[in-house]
Each structure stands twice: as structure tokens, then as C-alpha cells.
């Protein structure tokens, strides 16, 4: 799939798992799993309380209509920027234009996805060779992404080199640079941006849309959260999030009906045989269809098109 996603962001579900494996294998001695989780939760809480909720409250007071998908896109980019690169793009400030890096990521993601839908690969490969059309835009976007990330990396390295107290920031970039892996940092930072932002925006947008259509489920989520928070006496942390079972059920049901990646393809590196006996030859393309699988009568029953978090 490397050729389909030229900017380094594989369009598939395993992206975050692969990245976490990368960090775990190379930086086991840092023992950063717990502190990283805490940093992510803290960042999410700050972004929600200080930016997202005030933005939504002001829009409600002004009776202003917001594009929820755009708001969540900005929200996600703020989070992933702070967590992965240790930089704050302030995307949720609607008075500011979107940073060029955000637009470049979106352009690269969109054109890379179009490659996968092309019936004949020779078309986009020819455009790439001739540097024309969408492939020209893709090359420009990739160049901007890489140069922007490189600039952030160099700036962060200077900060670390001049830090006499050797106080390590919690973001991934600071941790990886401290371990001395510059080139890998740039490559994997791009992947993290792509995977985290793309999948989470889609999942959150569909979840909020479905909850707006199912008030009882929305009320059950609110009750669950208020109960776990014990009327504000308990702080939000990673363990608390794990106890939000009904919220998790709603999210899973939402992704069953509207998966963040509706379809995905893989190419066989070697001959293989699937469990049902189907032979897969080297170079064969295998496509699976989560959107269709989530709506199969044989798997989900007659009510397969309905949003039912309680289906368990």
C-alpha cells in the first residue's frame, strides 16, 4: 500500500497499533506508556474545556450554525499537534485561517485516497511521472508537510539541546528525539498525524449525528458520565474512560454502521491461503469491506440497519 499513500499515511486500521509497537520496541527503557496516556487525557481535557465547549456555547448563544465535521477536524488537529509534535496550531480558533500544514495534510490524504479508487493504476502513475494534475498537487502538499515537520523537529531539537535541566516534555516528538532517531521521527510523525486525525474525525462525526437522532442513548451517556464523575468529585483520567461502557458501546455501534475506513486493500507479498481455502498469489490485491460487513443480515440480524448500542 506504500504507493497508494505517498505521504506516509497508510489508509488502514492498524496505523495506531503499528506506531505504538514502533515506540514500544525502540523506546522500552523510557517507560512512557502511563505518562503518555496521562498526557493524552490531560491534553484532551484542556482542549475540550478551554476551546471546544466555549466555541459550541458561543455558537448556541448566537444561534449560529457550525459545520460539526470542520469543528472536529480542527479539534483533532490541535490534539494530534500537541500530542505528537508538541506544537499547538490553534485550529479551534475560528478567527484564524487554517495553518498551511493542515491544508497540506488534507490535500495529501484526499489525493492518496483517490489513488486507491482508480480502476487503472497506470493513470495516476503517468500523471505522477509527468508531474501534472492531482499528482502535481500531491507532490507540492507532501513537500510542504515534510518541510513543516522538519522545521518543527529542528526547533524542538534546539530547545532540548539548550535545556540545562534536561526536563523532558511529554509529547512523542520530545521523547523520540531524546532517543536520537531523527529520520524515523519525521516519517512516523506524518503517519501518526494522518491516522489519528482522519479516523477520529470520521468516527466522532458519525457518533454525534447518530446521538442527535437517538435521544435516549444520549441521555444514557450523560447519566453514565455523571455517575462516574460522582457529581464532579472525581477527576477524568484514563481509568475512568475505560469504565464508560455504554459510551464505548455507542461508539462501537456507530463504527459498525459507519466505519472510519469503509474499505481497505492489501497486496500479498507472497503466496498464501486463506482459512476458507482461497489461494492468494504473490502481488494479488485483497480488498475487504467493513461497511458491508457491518450490515450483513447473517452477522447482525434483521435489525442490522438500526443503531442499537445495547446489542452487546
Buried (B, 14 or more C-beta within 10 A) or exposed (E): BEEBBBBBBBBBBEBBEBBEEBBEEBBEEBEBEEEBBEBBBBBBEBBBEEBBEEBBEEBEEEEEEEEBBBBBBBBBBBBBBBBBBBBEBBBBEBEEEBBEBBEBBBBBBEBBBEBBEEEEEEEBBEBBEEEEBBBBBBBBBBEBBBEBBBEBBEEBBEEBEEEEEEEBBBBBBBBBBBBEBEEEBBBBBBBBBBBBBBBBBBBBBBBBEBBEEBEEBBEBBEEBBEEBEEEEEEEBEEEBBEEBEBBBBBBEBBBBBBBBBEBBEBBEEEEEEEEEEEEBEEEEEEEEEBEEEBBEEEEBEEEBEEBBBEBE
